[in-house]
Amino acid sequence: MRIGVVSDTHLPRSAKSLPQALVKEFRQVDQILHLGDWVAMEIYDLLAELAPVEGIAGNNDGAEIIQRFGERKIVILEGMRIGLIHGHAPYSRKGTDGNALLAFEGEEVDCILFGHSHQPLLRRENGILLFNPGSPTDKRREKQYSFGLLDIEDGKINARHVFYDSKE
């Protein structure tokens, strides 16, 4: 199973549409997970044209998105327990990855996906895959825009970033 992972689209403020690099890759995925800061429900519609979409709300999302998706959840895909959180809540002072870990403390998860910082991150901690896809439209201090791909096969989950230069 291939999963497209995206966060912090911030449309339409940061871009007028989804970047072509993301659209091309997400046409080939089985599932899309959005980790918050959609900003507009229209992003759901654009992504849903590519593959089934699940997600959570972020700190820049309004009531409609929060009511539709919630702010934290665990999804089970191919037997893997994947925690979804935006990462902005003040769980700790250990950064966004620390917030993401604390959001699922004491729960059984194989992977935690989060956004908020717009900084790509991929690491394992205590057997848990921590993954932030970065942002496809608002790179801030990063050199490139990015999103992520997860592959689940034979009970294992692997992640990688897709980096590119243009948000067009």
Secondary structure, 3 states (H helix, E strand, C coil): CEEEEECCCCCCCCCCCCCHHHHHHHCCCCEEEECCCCCCCHHHHHHHCCCCEEECCCCCCCHHHHHHHCCEEEEEECCEEEEEECCCCCCCCCHHHHHHHHHCCCCCCCEEECCCCCCCEEEEECCEEEEECCCCCCCCCCCCEEEEEEEEECCEEEEEEEEECCCC
